[in-house]
């Protein structure tokens, strides 16, 4: 992916903002795209219109870029993301994040539907991501794009402690219970085996999914401040071999949590 292609995408999207350019971007996961409907003064741009953008083919992912205001601030939201398991390269998966960086975005909010690795977690729980374990190809492999960041970016605080503190304060005000934990990212598209769930738990994981981490790595390479949230949509099949994961159920469970997540994201963004 060349800087020229990224800039072509950024210039196309920037033209839709009449005055205030967005400092905040949101990437919405499976079944969570309804948050974009709460964005005020919204304009929906189909991915097919944006130069060099891929198309989201996963269930529960619409292919629209939404611009408008949330929490009184200009925002840009991806109503559906691109996944490595869809056959896209890591350059394609993360192009939107680099585009946002070129537009001046400073804060990235990422969300996903995830399976519970922590046995204390239940379907419907909202987990603030404190860290991740990456089992996917690193999106920074290859020549370093020095326009964005250093060859070896630090990942000690990949998920902003400051934004996590704001999230907890706002959740307390809203009466929303938050879990906290480590997100394990695999390639998919198969759901995890019982043995893999056991391995993830031993490694220190609390929830597992097939996205998010490539975007976070690139965002941190671009010096963005990141807030991540997983919606627990399915239980581990580790203890019950009759427990089966289904993508339709995942989307349904994610939809149930959208209202609370929207309220929380709006409150956090209003405090930025």
N, C-alpha and C positions, 0 to 999 in steps of 0.2 A: 504494500500500500504506500503510495507516494504522498508527499505533503501537498502536491498540487490537487490530487483527488479529494483529499480531506478538506482543503480550502474551497473547492468547488461546492461540496456539500454545505459547508458553513456559510458561504456567501448566499446560496439559494435560500436557506432557512432564515438567515438574518434579515432578509428583505421583508419578511412577514412582521417584524417588530417595528412599529412606527416610532416609538420613543425609547422606553426603558428596555435595555437588553437584559436577558435573564442571568441571574447569578446562581440559580438553583435548577437542577435537573432531576427528574424522577424516572426510574426504569421499573415498569410494572410487570410482575410475574404472572404465572398461570392463574387465571380466574380473578385477577386483581385489577383488571383494566377499568372497572367501573369507577375507580378513583378519578380517572381522567374526566368523567362526566361532571364532577364537582368543580372543575376548573372554570372560573368565570371569564367572560369575554373570549371564549375559546374559539380557536380556529384549528380544524383538523386537516392535516396534510398527509395524504396517503404516501406510504413509503415508496410506492411505484413512481411518484413524481420527483423524489429526491435523488439527485445524482449519486450513483455508486452505492445506494442503499440496497440491502438484501430484502427479502420478504419473509415474514414470520409464518411458518407452516404449522406450528404446534397448536394443539387444542387449547382454547382459552386465551389465545394471543391474537389480538387484532393488529393490523398493520397500519397504524396511524401515529403520526407525530402530532401531539397536541401542544399548542402554545396558548398562553393566557395568564390568568392570575390565580394564585392560591395563597390564602393567609395574607392577602394584601400585597404580595410580591409577584413579580413577573417570573413565570416558570416555563419550563419545557419538559414535556413528559412523553416517554415512549410507551405507547399502548400496545405492548407486545415486544419481545426482544428476539434476538437471533441466537441460536444455540449451535454449539459445535456438533451435536449429534444430528443436526439437520443436514450436515454435509458442508457447512460453511467453514472457511478457514478462520483462524483466530484474528487475522486482519479484518475480515468481514464482520465477525462477532463484535469487535471492539471499535470499529470505525465510528459509530455514533458518539462514543465517549471522547474520542480525539476531536471530532467535529465540535462537540460541546465545549471542549477546552479552547479551541480556536475562537469560539464565540464569546469567551470570557466567563464561562461557568466556573464557579468556585466550590459549590457544594453539590454532591451527588447522593441522592437517596435511591437505594436499590431494595427491591422486594422480591420474594420468591415463595413458592409453595414447597414445603419440605417434609420429609418423613422423620418421625421421631426416633432418634437413637437413644436419647436419655429416657429410661423407663418411667421417670416421673412426669414426662410431658404427655399431654393429652391432645386429641384432635380439637382444633379451635384455638389452641394457645398461640400467643404472639411472642416470638423470641427475638430479642435484640441481639444482633450478631456482634460478639465481642472479638472474634478472631476466626480464622479459617484454616483448614487443611486442604491443600490443593493436590488433587490427583488427576488433574487435566494438564495438557501441554501449556507451558507458560507463554502468554501472548507476547512477551518481550523478546522471545528467542529470535535471533536474526540481527541485522544491523541496527544499532541504537538510533532512534529518532531524537537527536539532540535538541530539536526545536521544542520538545516536550519535557525532557528530563534526563537524568544521568544514566549511565550504563548500568549501574547497580543500585537501584532505588531501595531505600529502607522500608521494611514492612512491619516494624515493631508496633506501630499504632495505625494499622491499615484502616481500622474502624475508629473514628474520632472519639476519644474519651469525653471531649467537651460536648459533642452532639448527643452522646449517650446520657450524659448528666441532664441535659436539657430535656431529653425524651422522658426520663424518669420523673422529673419535676412536673412536666405537662401531663403525663399519664396519671400521676397521683391526683391532679386537679380534675381530670376527666373521669376518674374512677375506673381506669383501665389497668388490669393486671398484666405486667410484663415478665416474661421469662428472659434469661440471659444465657448465651451459650455459644459454642463453637460450631461453625457450619463446615461440613465436609462436602467438597465438590468433586463428583465423578463425571465421566463423559456421558453416561447413559448410552442409548435410550432404554436399556433394560433397568427395571427396578432392582434394588439390591437383594442379594441372597441372604439367608439367615447368617451365614458365616461372615459375609461382608459387614452386616450390621454389628456383629460381635467384634470384628476387627476395628470398626470405626469407634465403638465405645471404648475399647482398650487404648486406642490412640488418643482419646480425649474428646471425641466428637459428641455433640448433643443433637444435631439434626443433619440430614443429608439431602442433597439435591444435585441438579445437573446444570447449574448456571451460576451467575453472579460473580464468582471469583475472577474470571478473566476481565470483566468490566472494572472490578475493584482494583486489580493490579494496575491496569492502564490508568485509571483515575488517579491512583497514588503516584504513578510515574509522572502524571501531569500536575502534581501537587494539589489535587482537589481534596477537600475534607469530605469523608464518606460516612454515611449512616446506613446501616443495613438491617433489614427485618425479614425474618422467616415466619410464615404462617404454617403452623403444623397441620397438615391435611391428611396424614395417614400414619398409622402405627407401624412399628417394627414387626416383621413376621418372624422374628427370632425365636419366640417361645411357642408360637402356634403356627404350624405348617398349613393350617386351613385358612390363615389370614392372607388374602390376596389384594394386591394393589391395582387400582383401576384409574385411568386418567380422568374419566368422567367424574368419579367421586372426588378426586383431587380438586377439580375445578369447582364443584359444588361447595366443598368445604371452604375453599378460598373465598368464594363469593360471600359466605356468611360473615367473614371477618373484615370485608372491605370497608364497611361503615366505620368501624372502630379505627382501622388503620388510617382512613381518610381524615378522621377527626384529629388523630395524633400527628400525622404529617403536617396538617394545616397549622396546628398549634406550634410545632417545632419551627416550621418555616417562618411563621409570623414573628418569632423571636430572633431570627438571624439578622 
